[in-house]
Amino acid sequence: MIRLSKRMSKALRHQPERVGLTLDPSGWVPVADLLNALGISEADMLEVVERNDKNRFTVAGDRIRANQGHSVEVDLGLPTAIPPDQLFHGTVAQYLDDIMRDGLRPMSRHDVHLSPDRETARRVGARRGRPLILTVDARAMHVDGHEFRLSANGVWLAQHVPARYLSEA
């Protein structure tokens, strides 16, 4: 299931053209097209969608899309939202100096991904080693005019988090 989830992520977030898919402007693709492109069954695809601990995918009728994390151009149509006072970001020590100098940048993705709680941020950071958790002063960012959006799976998105809003948790 993990391997299939990664294949689906690559197809729906990063390289749809490599498997012959074309995402619509909002990131949706017909389920049948995904099944054919990856040579998988609908049951396996639905198991990945339902069991994925990060709720990476949404199925709506006969269409599927990734909830966020795209490196290809899509407009998920997420409205701006008022964030909680604090959000969190998991990273590792090797990136800390750059982050504390330049802030959090989306790098190859469209947005910076922020977690609503420390534990989620810890899991995200742990993918690359021993995690460090950063606290984001989301309230101050919002007051200062920065926009936030909330994805369907509870990930908060921002275009950039300047370093002045960051502290080590």
C-alpha positions in Angstrom: 0.0 0.0 0.0 2.9 2.4 0.8 4.4 1.8 -2.6 1.1 2.3 -4.4 0.5 5.5 -2.4 3.8 6.8 -3.5 3.0 6.0 -7.2 -0.4 7.7 -6.9 1.3 10.8 -5.3 3.8 11.0 -8.1 1.0 10.7 -10.7 -1.3 13.1 -9.1 1.1 15.7 -7.6 4.4 15.7 -9.5 4.6 13.9 -12.8 1.2 13.1 -14.3 2.6 13.2 -17.8 5.0 10.3 -17.1 2.0 8.0 -16.9 0.0 9.7 -19.6 -2.3 11.6 -17.3 -3.5 15.2 -17.7 -4.8 16.9 -14.6 -7.6 19.5 -15.0 -6.8 23.0 -13.7 -8.0 22.0 -10.2 -5.9 18.8 -10.1 -8.7 16.3 -10.8 -8.4 13.3 -13.1 -10.9 10.7 -13.9 -10.6 7.6 -11.7 -10.7 5.3 -14.7 -7.7 7.2 -16.2 -5.6 6.8 -13.1 -6.5 3.1 -12.8 -5.5 2.5 -16.5 -2.3 4.6 -16.2 -1.1 2.8 -13.1 -2.5 -0.6 -14.0 -4.2 -1.0 -10.6 -7.7 -2.0 -9.5 -10.3 0.3 -8.1 -10.3 -1.7 -4.9 -6.6 -1.1 -4.4 -6.9 2.6 -5.2 -9.8 3.0 -2.7 -7.8 1.2 0.0 -5.0 3.7 -0.4 -7.4 6.6 -0.3 -9.1 5.3 2.8 -6.1 4.0 4.7 -3.6 6.8 4.0 -2.7 8.3 7.3 -2.2 11.7 5.8 -5.5 11.7 3.8 -3.5 12.7 0.7 -6.3 12.0 -1.8 -9.9 12.9 -2.3 -12.4 10.9 -4.5 -15.5 12.8 -5.7 -17.8 10.8 -7.9 -15.7 9.5 -10.7 -12.7 11.8 -10.1 -9.7 11.8 -7.8 -7.1 14.4 -6.9 -4.3 14.9 -4.3 -5.3 17.3 -1.5 -2.1 19.3 -1.6 1.7 19.1 -2.2 1.7 19.6 -5.9 4.8 20.5 -7.8 2.8 20.9 -11.0 0.6 23.9 -11.6 -2.9 23.4 -10.1 -5.4 25.6 -8.4 -7.0 23.7 -5.6 -9.6 26.5 -5.1 -9.0 26.6 -1.4 -10.4 29.7 0.2 -8.4 31.8 2.7 -8.9 30.8 6.3 -8.1 32.3 9.7 -5.4 30.1 11.3 -5.1 29.1 14.9 -2.7 31.2 16.9 0.1 28.7 16.4 1.0 26.2 13.7 4.0 23.9 13.5 6.5 22.7 11.0 8.7 19.6 11.2 12.2 19.7 9.8 15.7 18.4 10.6 18.8 20.1 12.0 20.6 20.4 8.6 18.0 22.9 7.3 17.6 25.0 10.5 20.2 27.7 9.8 18.8 28.4 6.4 15.2 28.4 7.7 16.0 30.7 10.5 17.7 33.1 8.0 15.3 32.9 5.1 12.1 31.5 6.6 10.1 28.6 5.3 9.8 28.6 1.5 7.8 26.2 -0.6 10.9 25.0 -2.5 9.6 22.8 -5.4 5.9 22.9 -4.2 3.3 25.6 -4.4 3.0 26.3 -0.7 4.7 25.8 2.7 2.9 23.0 4.6 2.1 23.6 8.2 0.7 21.3 10.8 -2.0 22.0 13.4 -0.2 20.2 16.2 3.3 19.3 17.3 2.9 15.5 16.9 1.9 15.8 13.2 4.9 18.1 12.6 7.2 15.6 14.4 6.0 12.8 12.1 6.6 15.0 9.0 10.1 16.0 10.2 11.0 12.4 11.1 10.8 11.4 7.5 14.2 12.9 7.0 15.9 12.1 10.3 15.7 13.3 13.9 12.9 15.9 13.8 13.0 19.5 15.0 9.7 21.2 15.5 9.3 24.9 14.7 6.5 27.0 16.0 4.9 29.5 13.6 3.2 32.6 15.1 0.3 32.2 12.7 -1.8 34.8 14.6 0.9 37.5 14.0 1.3 36.5 10.4 -2.4 36.7 9.8 -2.6 40.1 11.5 0.3 41.3 9.3 -1.7 40.3 6.2 -0.3 36.9 5.3 -2.9 34.5 3.9 -3.5 30.9 5.0 -5.5 28.2 3.3 -6.7 24.9 4.9 -6.5 21.8 2.7 -9.1 19.0 2.8 -6.8 16.9 5.0 -6.1 19.5 7.6 -2.8 20.8 6.3 -2.4 24.6 6.6 -0.8 26.2 3.5 1.0 29.5 3.3 3.1 30.9 0.4 6.0 31.8 2.7 6.7 32.0 6.4 9.2 34.7 7.1 11.8 33.9 9.8 10.5 36.5 12.2 7.4 34.4 12.8 9.4 31.2 13.7 10.8 29.8 16.9 12.0 26.4 18.0 9.2 24.6 19.8 
